[in-house]
C-alpha cells in the first residue's frame, strides 16, 4: 500500500486530455514540489521526480500539452504517489492518463 494514498475523484479522461486548466495544474504541481522539498528523506528518485514536475510546470506556463504529458510520464508512479499524498487530484488523473 502506498503511503498517503487517497482516492481521487473520477474525472473524464477525454475532458482531462482536451481541456486542461493549466492554472489549476500549475497550482497542484507547485504543491507537490513543495511536499517533496519538505521531505527529510529525499532520495535520488524523488529529486528526479522534482525535476520532471518543474519541467511539467514550465510546459503548463507555455500551454504545451505535449511537453506536460511527456514530463508527467517520465515522473511516473512516484509522482502519482506524491500527487495522491497531497490530494492533487487533477495532476493525479493526468499522470494516470499518460502511464
C-alpha positions in Angstrom: 0.0 0.0 0.0 1.3 3.5 -0.9 1.8 6.0 1.9 -0.6 8.9 1.9 -2.8 7.2 -0.8 -6.3 8.7 -1.1 -8.8 8.0 -3.8 -9.2 10.7 -6.4 -12.5 11.6 -7.8 -13.3 10.2 -11.2 -12.5 12.7 -13.9 -13.3 12.2 -17.5 -10.2 11.1 -19.3 -11.3 12.7 -22.6 -12.1 16.0 -20.8 -8.8 15.9 -19.0 -6.8 15.4 -22.1 -8.6 18.0 -24.2 -9.4 20.8 -21.8 -6.6 21.3 -19.3 -6.9 24.0 -16.7 -3.3 25.0 -16.7 -3.7 27.3 -13.8 -5.0 24.5 -11.6 -2.3 22.1 -12.8 0.4 24.6 -12.0 -1.0 25.2 -8.6 -1.1 21.4 -7.9 2.4 20.9 -9.3 3.7 23.5 -7.0 2.0 21.9 -4.0 3.6 18.5 -4.9 7.0 20.1 -5.5 6.8 21.8 -2.1 5.8 18.5 -0.5 8.9 16.8 -2.0 11.2 19.7 -0.9 9.9 19.4 2.7 10.6 15.7 2.9 13.6 14.9 5.2 14.3 11.6 3.4 14.7 12.8 -0.2 16.2 10.0 -2.4 17.5 10.2 -5.9 14.2 9.2 -7.4 12.4 12.0 -5.5 14.9 14.5 -6.9 14.3 13.2 -10.5 10.6 13.5 -10.0 11.0 17.0 -8.7 12.9 18.0 -11.9 10.2 16.4 -14.1 7.5 18.2 -12.2 9.4 21.5 -12.7 9.5 20.8 -16.4 5.8 20.0 -16.4 5.1 23.3 -14.7 7.2 25.1 -17.3 5.2 23.3 -20.0 1.9 24.5 -18.4 3.1 28.1 -18.4 3.8 27.7 -22.1 0.4 26.0 -22.7 2.3 23.0 -24.1 0.3 19.8 -23.5 2.8 17.6 -25.3 5.7 18.6 -23.0 3.4 18.4 -20.0 2.4 14.8 -20.8 6.0 13.9 -21.6 7.2 15.2 -18.2 4.4 13.6 -16.2 5.0 10.2 -17.9 8.7 10.4 -17.0 7.9 11.4 -13.5 5.7 8.2 -13.3 4.3 6.3 -10.4 6.4 8.1 -7.8 4.9 11.4 -8.9 1.4 9.8 -8.8 2.1 8.7 -5.2 3.1 12.3 -4.2 0.1 13.7 -6.0 -2.2 11.4 -4.1 -0.4 12.2 -0.9 -1.3 15.9 -1.2 -4.7 15.4 -2.8 -3.5 16.9 -6.1 -6.4 15.2 -7.9 -6.1 16.9 -11.3 -2.4 16.1 -11.7 -3.0 12.6 -10.4 -5.6 12.0 -13.1 -3.3 13.4 -15.8 -0.5 11.1 -14.6 -2.8 8.1 -14.7 -3.8 9.0 -18.3 -0.2 9.1 -19.5 1.0 6.0 -17.8 
